[in-house]
Amino acid sequence: MSTKSIGDFVEIKVVDDGVGFDITTYKSDGNNHVGLTNTKQRLDRIGGEITVESEIDKGTVVTVVIPKGEY
C-alpha cells in the first residue's frame, strides 16, 4: 500500500500481486455483492473516486483518490 499527496487530493494505492481477475466478469454466486458499488457511491458524494485494474495471473491494483479535508 502507498499513499501520496496530489494537490488537493490524497491517493491511496493497494497492490496485490496475486492471481488477479477479469474485471469485465461479475461474480454470480447467488450472493448480493454491493461493496464496490457502495464504495463508489460514497466516494462520489465527497468528490473522490476508485479505480480497479486487474489482470489474470498478474495481480490487482486498487486506487482510491479522496479530496483533502474533514468529513
MDTraj code that builds the backbone (N, CA, C; nanometers):
import mdtraj as md
import numpy as np

residues = "MET SER THR LYS SER ILE GLY ASP PHE VAL GLU ILE LYS VAL VAL ASP ASP GLY VAL GLY PHE ASP ILE THR THR TYR LYS SER ASP GLY ASN ASN HIS VAL GLY LEU THR ASN THR LYS GLN ARG LEU ASP ARG ILE GLY GLY GLU ILE THR VAL GLU SER GLU ILE ASP LYS GLY THR VAL VAL THR VAL VAL ILE PRO LYS GLY GLU TYR".split()
xyz = np.array([
    [0.0849, -0.1167, 0.0000],
    [0.0000, 0.0000, 0.0000],
    [0.0897, 0.1232, 0.0000],
    [0.0435, 0.2253, -0.0716],
    [0.1165, 0.3516, -0.0720],
    [0.0163, 0.4665, -0.0696],
    [0.0612, 0.5774, -0.0185],
    [-0.0204, 0.6991, -0.0192],
    [0.0662, 0.8141, -0.0673],
    [0.0009, 0.9096, -0.1338],
    [0.0730, 1.0303, -0.1721],
    [-0.0245, 1.1450, -0.1884],
    [0.0279, 1.2624, -0.1680],
    [-0.0495, 1.3844, -0.1826],
    [-0.0377, 1.4332, -0.3259],
    [-0.1534, 1.4647, -0.3851],
    [-0.1565, 1.5176, -0.5220],
    [-0.2444, 1.6425, -0.5188],
    [-0.1830, 1.7575, -0.5025],
    [-0.2590, 1.8820, -0.4941],
    [-0.3556, 1.8800, -0.3775],
    [-0.4841, 1.8943, -0.4069],
    [-0.5881, 1.8951, -0.3044],
    [-0.6433, 1.7566, -0.2752],
    [-0.5749, 1.6523, -0.3217],
    [-0.6234, 1.5154, -0.3062],
    [-0.5168, 1.4267, -0.2412],
    [-0.5628, 1.3137, -0.1874],
    [-0.4749, 1.2091, -0.1368],
    [-0.5043, 1.0830, -0.2172],
    [-0.3990, 1.0187, -0.2650],
    [-0.4133, 0.8940, -0.3401],
    [-0.3679, 0.7777, -0.2528],
    [-0.4527, 0.6771, -0.2420],
    [-0.4211, 0.5557, -0.1686],
    [-0.4214, 0.4421, -0.2702],
    [-0.3114, 0.3701, -0.2772],
    [-0.2986, 0.2632, -0.3769],
    [-0.2662, 0.1322, -0.3052],
    [-0.3451, 0.0296, -0.3356],
    [-0.3238, -0.1034, -0.2804],
    [-0.2903, -0.1964, -0.3966],
    [-0.1766, -0.2632, -0.3868],
    [-0.1290, -0.3517, -0.4926],
    [-0.1264, -0.4950, -0.4397],
    [-0.1873, -0.5850, -0.5148],
    [-0.1896, -0.7278, -0.4814],
    [-0.1317, -0.8032, -0.5998],
    [-0.0226, -0.8729, -0.5791],
    [0.0409, -0.9451, -0.6893],
    [-0.0093, -1.0887, -0.6994],
    [-0.1323, -1.1113, -0.6577],
    [-0.1932, -1.2448, -0.6608],
    [-0.2397, -1.2854, -0.7989],
    [-0.3444, -1.3657, -0.8030],
    [-0.3893, -1.4255, -0.9287],
    [-0.4658, -1.3293, -1.0187],
    [-0.5139, -1.2157, -0.9654],
    [-0.5915, -1.1228, -1.0462],
    [-0.7267, -1.1798, -1.0835],
    [-0.8033, -1.1027, -1.1597],
    [-0.9355, -1.1471, -1.2041],
    [-0.9780, -1.0670, -1.3255],
    [-1.0785, -1.1143, -1.3938],
    [-1.1329, -1.0462, -1.5114],
    [-1.2339, -0.9431, -1.4633],
    [-1.2024, -0.8144, -1.4748],
    [-1.2906, -0.7106, -1.4217],
    [-1.4186, -0.6938, -1.5029],
    [-1.4254, -0.7559, -1.6196],
    [-1.5475, -0.7452, -1.7002],
    [-1.6497, -0.8525, -1.6654],
    [-1.6103, -0.9483, -1.5811],
    [-1.6994, -1.0572, -1.5434],
    [-1.7452, -1.0387, -1.3994],
    [-1.8766, -1.0314, -1.3800],
    [-1.9307, -1.0186, -1.2459],
    [-1.9457, -1.1556, -1.1828],
    [-1.9190, -1.1600, -1.0545],
    [-1.9317, -1.2842, -0.9801],
    [-2.0800, -1.3156, -0.9616],
    [-2.1227, -1.4303, -1.0077],
    [-2.2631, -1.4682, -0.9930],
    [-2.2714, -1.5982, -0.9141],
    [-2.2659, -1.5826, -0.7829],
    [-2.2708, -1.6989, -0.6957],
    [-2.3972, -1.7003, -0.6102],
    [-2.4950, -1.6168, -0.6479],
    [-2.6204, -1.6122, -0.5737],
    [-2.6195, -1.5125, -0.4596],
    [-2.5042, -1.4542, -0.4290],
    [-2.4958, -1.3542, -0.3228],
    [-2.5047, -1.2140, -0.3811],
    [-2.5426, -1.1192, -0.2975],
    [-2.5555, -0.9804, -0.3395],
    [-2.4245, -0.9079, -0.3100],
    [-2.3428, -0.8833, -0.4117],
    [-2.2129, -0.8190, -0.3958],
    [-2.2273, -0.6697, -0.4249],
    [-2.2355, -0.5895, -0.3191],
    [-2.2598, -0.4460, -0.3365],
    [-2.1478, -0.3596, -0.2801],
    [-2.0423, -0.4209, -0.2274],
    [-1.9349, -0.3457, -0.1622],
    [-1.8711, -0.2409, -0.2505],
    [-1.8309, -0.2781, -0.3712],
    [-1.7643, -0.1830, -0.4600],
    [-1.8611, -0.0749, -0.5067],
    [-1.9845, -0.1131, -0.5356],
    [-2.0856, -0.0149, -0.5768],
    [-2.1092, 0.0865, -0.4656],
    [-2.1251, 0.0393, -0.3427],
    [-2.1457, 0.1305, -0.2294],
    [-2.0265, 0.2225, -0.2092],
    [-1.9060, 0.1667, -0.2221],
    [-1.7853, 0.2471, -0.2056],
    [-1.7783, 0.3565, -0.3115],
    [-1.8074, 0.3226, -0.4367],
    [-1.8078, 0.4225, -0.5446],
    [-1.9086, 0.5335, -0.5161],
    [-2.0279, 0.4976, -0.4710],
    [-2.1311, 0.5975, -0.4422],
    [-2.0879, 0.6908, -0.3293],
    [-2.0289, 0.6359, -0.2262],
    [-1.9839, 0.7193, -0.1131],
    [-1.8698, 0.8115, -0.1532],
    [-1.7773, 0.7615, -0.2330],
    [-1.6682, 0.8464, -0.2794],
    [-1.7190, 0.9562, -0.3723],
    [-1.8166, 0.9248, -0.4557],
    [-1.8765, 1.0263, -0.5439],
    [-1.9313, 1.1428, -0.4635],
    [-1.9924, 1.1142, -0.3498],
    [-2.0538, 1.2187, -0.2664],
    [-1.9530, 1.3194, -0.2134],
    [-1.8275, 1.2770, -0.1967],
    [-1.7273, 1.3690, -0.1432],
    [-1.6273, 1.4140, -0.2497],
    [-1.6524, 1.3775, -0.3744],
    [-1.5635, 1.4181, -0.4831],
    [-1.4438, 1.3273, -0.5018],
    [-1.4539, 1.2037, -0.4533],
    [-1.3449, 1.1070, -0.4687],
    [-1.3758, 1.0067, -0.5779],
    [-1.2846, 0.9142, -0.5954],
    [-1.3067, 0.8094, -0.6960],
    [-1.2250, 0.6861, -0.6604],
    [-1.2646, 0.5745, -0.7189],
    [-1.1930, 0.4487, -0.7026],
    [-1.1774, 0.3843, -0.8396],
    [-1.0597, 0.3297, -0.8639],
    [-1.0377, 0.2545, -0.9870],
    [-0.9800, 0.1180, -0.9506],
    [-1.0196, 0.0176, -1.0275],
    [-0.9711, -0.1176, -1.0069],
    [-0.9125, -0.1656, -1.1389],
    [-0.7855, -0.2046, -1.1339],
    [-0.7188, -0.2608, -1.2504],
    [-0.6735, -0.4010, -1.2122],
    [-0.7037, -0.4988, -1.2951],
    [-0.6641, -0.6347, -1.2641],
    [-0.6371, -0.7113, -1.3922],
    [-0.5426, -0.8009, -1.3828],
    [-0.5101, -0.8862, -1.4957],
    [-0.4852, -1.0269, -1.4420],
    [-0.5487, -1.1230, -1.5036],
    [-0.5354, -1.2611, -1.4595],
    [-0.3881, -1.3027, -1.4621],
    [-0.3447, -1.3674, -1.3565],
    [-0.2075, -1.4148, -1.3356],
    [-0.1047, -1.3030, -1.3163],
    [-0.1506, -1.1790, -1.3022],
    [-0.0571, -1.0677, -1.2801],
    [-0.0883, -0.9908, -1.1524],
    [-0.2156, -0.9841, -1.1123],
    [-0.2494, -0.9142, -0.9894],
    [-0.3515, -0.8042, -1.0082],
    [-0.3716, -0.7287, -0.9002],
    [-0.4756, -0.6257, -0.8956],
    [-0.4206, -0.4999, -0.8296],
    [-0.4613, -0.3846, -0.8820],
    [-0.4273, -0.2561, -0.8222],
    [-0.5573, -0.1794, -0.8011],
    [-0.5817, -0.1386, -0.6774],
    [-0.6983, -0.0563, -0.6443],
    [-0.6459, 0.0798, -0.6017],
    [-0.6969, 0.1856, -0.6654],
    [-0.6549, 0.3211, -0.6343],
    [-0.7764, 0.4013, -0.5887],
    [-0.7627, 0.4633, -0.4723],
    [-0.8682, 0.5499, -0.4187],
    [-0.8113, 0.6903, -0.4103],
    [-0.8842, 0.7875, -0.4646],
    [-0.8424, 0.9275, -0.4586],
    [-0.9519, 1.0035, -0.3846],
    [-0.9129, 1.0719, -0.2780],
    [-1.0099, 1.1499, -0.1989],
    [-0.9591, 1.2919, -0.1812],
    [-1.0516, 1.3875, -0.1779],
    [-1.0083, 1.5246, -0.1529],
    [-0.9621, 1.5403, -0.0081],
    [-0.8654, 1.6272, 0.0127],
    [-0.8192, 1.6573, 0.1473],
    [-0.9286, 1.7367, 0.2190],
    [-0.9437, 1.7146, 0.3465],
    [-1.0430, 1.7881, 0.4239],
    [-1.1024, 1.6996, 0.5306],
    [-1.1963, 1.7562, 0.6026],
    [-1.2648, 1.6819, 0.7090],
    [-1.4029, 1.6432, 0.6628],
    [-1.4462, 1.5222, 0.7014],
    [-1.5790, 1.4740, 0.6615],
    [-1.6544, 1.4239, 0.7805],
])
top = md.Topology()
chain = top.add_chain()
for i, resn in enumerate(residues, 1):
    res = top.add_residue(resn, chain, resSeq=i)
    for name in ("N", "CA", "C"):
        top.add_atom(name, md.element.get_by_symbol(name[0]), res)
traj = md.Trajectory(xyz[None], top)
